[in-house]
Amino acid sequence: MAKSQSTPDTAPLADLRDEAVDHLDAIKGELDEAKKDLDALEKIGMDVSRLRERVEWGYKARDVILDRFKKKE
């Protein structure tokens, strides 16, 4: 039977600086506003499905970056 190899617990390639975290927090506010704008445009009959996909991608990208690269305290 083959030996099981455990992966060492290593730090990510890079950490985020405090300014980067602040910028990502600001981006969340911008994404929230974009979502409200898309809701308004949708009310007047515009197709915003592609734009909405991009905003949702922005939320997901922000979460992944913060989860992976934010300094653990």
N, CA, C and O atoms as a GROMACS GRO file, in nm:
protein
  292
    1MET      N    1   0.085  -0.117   0.000
    1MET     CA    2   0.000   0.000   0.000
    1MET      C    3   0.090   0.124   0.000
    1MET      O    4   0.191   0.129   0.071
    2ALA      N    5   0.053   0.224  -0.078
    2ALA     CA    6   0.132   0.346  -0.090
    2ALA      C    7   0.117   0.432   0.034
    2ALA      O    8   0.011   0.439   0.096
    3LYS      N    9   0.227   0.497   0.067
    3LYS     CA   10   0.223   0.588   0.182
    3LYS      C   11   0.144   0.713   0.143
    3LYS      O   12   0.156   0.763   0.032
    4SER      N   13   0.065   0.762   0.237
    4SER     CA   14  -0.009   0.886   0.209
    4SER      C   15   0.081   1.004   0.242
    4SER      O   16   0.145   1.009   0.347
    5GLN      N   17   0.084   1.097   0.150
    5GLN     CA   18   0.167   1.216   0.170
    5GLN      C   19   0.076   1.332   0.203
    5GLN      O   20  -0.020   1.360   0.131
    6SER      N   21   0.106   1.399   0.311
    6SER     CA   22   0.026   1.517   0.346
    6SER      C   23   0.099   1.640   0.293
    6SER      O   24   0.222   1.648   0.294
    7THR      N   25   0.021   1.734   0.247
    7THR     CA   26   0.080   1.857   0.197
    7THR      C   27   0.114   1.946   0.314
    7THR      O   28   0.035   1.960   0.407
    8PRO      N   29   0.231   2.008   0.312
    8PRO     CA   30   0.269   2.095   0.424
    8PRO      C   31   0.181   2.219   0.428
    8PRO      O   32   0.134   2.268   0.325
    9ASP      N   33   0.158   2.269   0.548
    9ASP     CA   34   0.077   2.390   0.564
    9ASP      C   35   0.166   2.510   0.534
    9ASP      O   36   0.249   2.549   0.616
   10THR      N   37   0.149   2.566   0.416
   10THR     CA   38   0.233   2.677   0.373
   10THR      C   39   0.151   2.804   0.359
   10THR      O   40   0.029   2.801   0.343
   11ALA      N   41   0.221   2.913   0.365
   11ALA     CA   42   0.157   3.044   0.346
   11ALA      C   43   0.131   3.065   0.197
   11ALA      O   44   0.201   3.008   0.114
   12PRO      N   45   0.033   3.147   0.164
   12PRO     CA   46   0.012   3.177   0.022
   12PRO      C   47   0.132   3.251  -0.036
   12PRO      O   48   0.218   3.299   0.036
   13LEU      N   49   0.134   3.258  -0.167
   13LEU     CA   50   0.245   3.320  -0.237
   13LEU      C   51   0.264   3.466  -0.196
   13LEU      O   52   0.376   3.517  -0.192
   14ALA      N   53   0.154   3.532  -0.165
   14ALA     CA   54   0.161   3.674  -0.128
   14ALA      C   55   0.053   3.705  -0.025
   14ALA      O   56  -0.045   3.632  -0.012
   15ASP      N   57   0.073   3.814   0.047
   15ASP     CA   58  -0.028   3.865   0.139
   15ASP      C   59  -0.075   4.000   0.087
   15ASP      O   60  -0.005   4.068   0.013
   16LEU      N   61  -0.195   4.037   0.127
   16LEU     CA   62  -0.248   4.167   0.088
   16LEU      C   63  -0.204   4.274   0.188
   16LEU      O   64  -0.207   4.251   0.309
   17ARG      N   65  -0.165   4.386   0.138
   17ARG     CA   66  -0.137   4.499   0.225
   17ARG      C   67  -0.268   4.556   0.276
   17ARG      O   68  -0.374   4.528   0.221
   18ASP      N   69  -0.259   4.635   0.382
   18ASP     CA   70  -0.379   4.696   0.438
   18ASP      C   71  -0.449   4.785   0.336
   18ASP      O   72  -0.572   4.792   0.333
   19GLU      N   73  -0.370   4.853   0.251
   19GLU     CA   74  -0.431   4.941   0.149
   19GLU      C   75  -0.511   4.858   0.049
   19GLU      O   76  -0.617   4.901   0.003
   20ALA      N   77  -0.461   4.740   0.017
   20ALA     CA   78  -0.532   4.654  -0.078
   20ALA      C   79  -0.663   4.605  -0.020
   20ALA      O   80  -0.764   4.598  -0.090
   21VAL      N   81  -0.662   4.572   0.108
   21VAL     CA   82  -0.785   4.528   0.174
   21VAL      C   83  -0.884   4.644   0.178
   21VAL      O   84  -1.003   4.624   0.155
   22ASP      N   85  -0.835   4.765   0.208
   22ASP     CA   86  -0.922   4.883   0.207
   22ASP      C   87  -0.982   4.904   0.069
   22ASP      O   88  -1.100   4.938   0.056
   23HIS      N   89  -0.901   4.885  -0.034
   23HIS     CA   90  -0.949   4.901  -0.172
   23HIS      C   91  -1.055   4.796  -0.205
   23HIS      O   92  -1.155   4.827  -0.270
   24LEU      N   93  -1.034   4.673  -0.161
   24LEU     CA   94  -1.134   4.567  -0.185
   24LEU      C   95  -1.263   4.595  -0.110
   24LEU      O   96  -1.371   4.562  -0.158
   25ASP      N   97  -1.253   4.656   0.008
   25ASP     CA   98  -1.373   4.696   0.080
   25ASP      C   99  -1.448   4.805   0.004
   25ASP      O  100  -1.571   4.804  -0.002
   26ALA      N  101  -1.373   4.898  -0.055
   26ALA     CA  102  -1.436   5.004  -0.135
   26ALA      C  103  -1.501   4.946  -0.260
   26ALA      O  104  -1.606   4.993  -0.303
   27ILE      N  105  -1.438   4.845  -0.318
   27ILE     CA  106  -1.495   4.781  -0.436
   27ILE      C  107  -1.629   4.718  -0.403
   27ILE      O  108  -1.721   4.720  -0.485
   28LYS      N  109  -1.643   4.663  -0.283
   28LYS     CA  110  -1.772   4.604  -0.244
   28LYS      C  111  -1.881   4.711  -0.248
   28LYS      O  112  -1.992   4.685  -0.294
   29GLY      N  113  -1.849   4.830  -0.200
   29GLY     CA  114  -1.946   4.939  -0.205
   29GLY      C  115  -1.983   4.976  -0.348
   29GLY      O  116  -2.099   5.003  -0.378
   30GLU      N  117  -1.883   4.976  -0.436
   30GLU     CA  118  -1.909   5.005  -0.576
   30GLU      C  119  -1.994   4.897  -0.642
   30GLU      O  120  -2.082   4.926  -0.722
   31LEU      N  121  -1.967   4.772  -0.606
   31LEU     CA  122  -2.049   4.662  -0.660
   31LEU      C  123  -2.193   4.671  -0.610
   31LEU      O  124  -2.287   4.644  -0.684
   32ASP      N  125  -2.209   4.709  -0.483
   32ASP     CA  126  -2.344   4.726  -0.428
   32ASP      C  127  -2.421   4.834  -0.505
   32ASP      O  128  -2.538   4.818  -0.537
   33GLU      N  129  -2.352   4.945  -0.534
   33GLU     CA  130  -2.416   5.053  -0.610
   33GLU      C  131  -2.448   5.010  -0.753
   33GLU      O  132  -2.553   5.045  -0.807
   34ALA      N  133  -2.357   4.936  -0.815
   34ALA     CA  134  -2.381   4.887  -0.951
   34ALA      C  135  -2.503   4.796  -0.954
   34ALA      O  136  -2.581   4.799  -1.049
   35LYS      N  137  -2.519   4.716  -0.851
   35LYS     CA  138  -2.635   4.626  -0.842
   35LYS      C  139  -2.766   4.707  -0.835
   35LYS      O  140  -2.865   4.672  -0.899
   36LYS      N  141  -2.764   4.815  -0.758
   36LYS     CA  142  -2.882   4.902  -0.749
   36LYS      C  143  -2.911   4.968  -0.884
   36LYS      O  144  -3.027   4.978  -0.925
   37ASP      N  145  -2.806   5.011  -0.952
   37ASP     CA  146  -2.823   5.072  -1.084
   37ASP      C  147  -2.883   4.971  -1.183
   37ASP      O  148  -2.972   5.006  -1.261
   38LEU      N  149  -2.835   4.847  -1.178
   38LEU     CA  150  -2.888   4.744  -1.267
   38LEU      C  151  -3.035   4.716  -1.236
   38LEU      O  152  -3.115   4.693  -1.328
   39ASP      N  153  -3.071   4.717  -1.108
   39ASP     CA  154  -3.211   4.698  -1.071
   39ASP      C  155  -3.298   4.808  -1.133
   39ASP      O  156  -3.407   4.781  -1.183
   40ALA      N  157  -3.248   4.931  -1.128
   40ALA     CA  158  -3.323   5.043  -1.183
   40ALA      C  159  -3.337   5.030  -1.335
   40ALA      O  160  -3.445   5.052  -1.390
   41LEU      N  161  -3.228   4.994  -1.403
   41LEU     CA  162  -3.233   4.978  -1.548
   41LEU      C  163  -3.326   4.865  -1.588
   41LEU      O  164  -3.395   4.872  -1.690
   42GLU      N  165  -3.328   4.760  -1.507
   42GLU     CA  166  -3.416   4.648  -1.535
   42GLU      C  167  -3.563   4.688  -1.523
   42GLU      O  168  -3.648   4.638  -1.598
   43LYS      N  169  -3.592   4.778  -1.430
   43LYS     CA  170  -3.730   4.825  -1.412
   43LYS      C  171  -3.783   4.898  -1.534
   43LYS      O  172  -3.903   4.898  -1.560
   44ILE      N  173  -3.693   4.961  -1.611
   44ILE     CA  174  -3.740   5.031  -1.730
   44ILE      C  175  -3.729   4.943  -1.856
   44ILE      O  176  -3.744   4.992  -1.968
   45GLY      N  177  -3.701   4.815  -1.835
   45GLY     CA  178  -3.708   4.720  -1.945
   45GLY      C  179  -3.578   4.684  -2.013
   45GLY      O  180  -3.579   4.614  -2.114
   46MET      N  181  -3.466   4.730  -1.962
   46MET     CA  182  -3.338   4.697  -2.025
   46MET      C  183  -3.293   4.556  -1.985
   46MET      O  184  -3.316   4.511  -1.873
   47ASP      N  185  -3.230   4.490  -2.080
   47ASP     CA  186  -3.171   4.358  -2.051
   47ASP      C  187  -3.034   4.381  -1.989
   47ASP      O  188  -2.941   4.427  -2.057
   48VAL      N  189  -3.021   4.349  -1.863
   48VAL     CA  190  -2.896   4.372  -1.791
   48VAL      C  191  -2.832   4.240  -1.746
   48VAL      O  192  -2.748   4.239  -1.657
   49SER      N  193  -2.873   4.131  -1.808
   49SER     CA  194  -2.826   4.000  -1.764
   49SER      C  195  -2.674   3.986  -1.775
   49SER      O  196  -2.610   3.933  -1.684
   50ARG      N  197  -2.615   4.032  -1.884
   50ARG     CA  198  -2.470   4.022  -1.900
   50ARG      C  199  -2.397   4.110  -1.798
   50ARG      O  200  -2.296   4.070  -1.741
   51LEU      N  201  -2.449   4.230  -1.776
   51LEU     CA  202  -2.388   4.320  -1.678
   51LEU      C  203  -2.400   4.261  -1.538
   51LEU      O  204  -2.308   4.271  -1.458
   52ARG      N  205  -2.514   4.202  -1.509
   52ARG     CA  206  -2.535   4.141  -1.378
   52ARG      C  207  -2.435   4.026  -1.355
   52ARG      O  208  -2.385   4.008  -1.244
   53GLU      N  209  -2.408   3.949  -1.461
   53GLU     CA  210  -2.309   3.841  -1.449
   53GLU      C  211  -2.172   3.897  -1.412
   53GLU      O  212  -2.100   3.838  -1.332
   54ARG      N  213  -2.137   4.011  -1.470
   54ARG     CA  214  -2.007   4.071  -1.441
   54ARG      C  215  -2.000   4.122  -1.297
   54ARG      O  216  -1.896   4.110  -1.232
   55VAL      N  217  -2.108   4.178  -1.248
   55VAL     CA  218  -2.112   4.227  -1.110
   55VAL      C  219  -2.101   4.108  -1.014
   55VAL      O  220  -2.029   4.115  -0.915
   56GLU      N  221  -2.172   3.999  -1.043
   56GLU     CA  222  -2.164   3.881  -0.958
   56GLU      C  223  -2.023   3.822  -0.960
   56GLU      O  224  -1.974   3.774  -0.858
   57TRP      N  225  -1.958   3.827  -1.076
   57TRP     CA  226  -1.819   3.781  -1.086
   57TRP      C  227  -1.730   3.869  -0.998
   57TRP      O  228  -1.638   3.819  -0.932
   58GLY      N  229  -1.757   3.998  -0.996
   58GLY     CA  230  -1.679   4.089  -0.913
   58GLY      C  231  -1.690   4.055  -0.765
   58GLY      O  232  -1.590   4.056  -0.693
   59TYR      N  233  -1.812   4.024  -0.720
   59TYR     CA  234  -1.830   3.983  -0.581
   59TYR      C  235  -1.750   3.855  -0.551
   59TYR      O  236  -1.681   3.845  -0.449
   60LYS      N  237  -1.760   3.759  -0.643
   60LYS     CA  238  -1.692   3.632  -0.620
   60LYS      C  239  -1.541   3.650  -0.621
   60LYS      O  240  -1.471   3.594  -0.536
   61ALA      N  241  -1.490   3.727  -0.715
   61ALA     CA  242  -1.346   3.751  -0.723
   61ALA      C  243  -1.296   3.818  -0.595
   61ALA      O  244  -1.191   3.781  -0.543
   62ARG      N  245  -1.370   3.916  -0.546
   62ARG     CA  246  -1.333   3.987  -0.424
   62ARG      C  247  -1.326   3.889  -0.306
   62ARG      O  248  -1.231   3.891  -0.228
   63ASP      N  249  -1.428   3.803  -0.294
   63ASP     CA  250  -1.430   3.706  -0.185
   63ASP      C  251  -1.314   3.608  -0.193
   63ASP      O  252  -1.251   3.577  -0.091
   64VAL      N  253  -1.284   3.559  -0.313
   64VAL     CA  254  -1.175   3.464  -0.330
   64VAL      C  255  -1.041   3.529  -0.294
   64VAL      O  256  -0.959   3.469  -0.225
   65ILE      N  257  -1.019   3.651  -0.340
   65ILE     CA  258  -0.893   3.721  -0.312
   65ILE      C  259  -0.878   3.743  -0.162
   65ILE      O  260  -0.771   3.718  -0.106
   66LEU      N  261  -0.984   3.790  -0.097
   66LEU     CA  262  -0.975   3.813   0.047
   66LEU      C  263  -0.953   3.683   0.123
   66LEU      O  264  -0.875   3.678   0.218
   67ASP      N  265  -1.022   3.579   0.082
   67ASP     CA  266  -1.011   3.450   0.151
   67ASP      C  267  -0.870   3.393   0.138
   67ASP      O  268  -0.814   3.340   0.235
   68ARG      N  269  -0.813   3.402   0.021
   68ARG     CA  270  -0.684   3.339  -0.004
   68ARG      C  271  -0.564   3.423   0.041
   68ARG      O  272  -0.466   3.368   0.092
   69PHE      N  273  -0.570   3.553   0.021
   69PHE     CA  274  -0.450   3.634   0.040
   69PHE      C  275  -0.452   3.729   0.159
   69PHE      O  276  -0.351   3.793   0.187
   70LYS      N  277  -0.564   3.740   0.230
   70LYS     CA  278  -0.567   3.830   0.345
   70LYS      C  279  -0.485   3.770   0.459
   70LYS      O  280  -0.487   3.649   0.483
   71LYS      N  281  -0.413   3.857   0.527
   71LYS     CA  282  -0.331   3.811   0.639
   71LYS      C  283  -0.419   3.749   0.745
   71LYS      O  284  -0.522   3.804   0.783
   72LYS      N  285  -0.378   3.635   0.793
   72LYS     CA  286  -0.450   3.569   0.901
   72LYS      C  287  -0.407   3.630   1.033
   72LYS      O  288  -0.288   3.641   1.063
   73GLU      N  289  -0.505   3.669   1.111
   73GLU     CA  290  -0.471   3.733   1.239
   73GLU      C  291  -0.495   3.642   1.355
   73GLU      O  292  -0.471   3.680   1.470
   0.00000   0.00000   0.00000
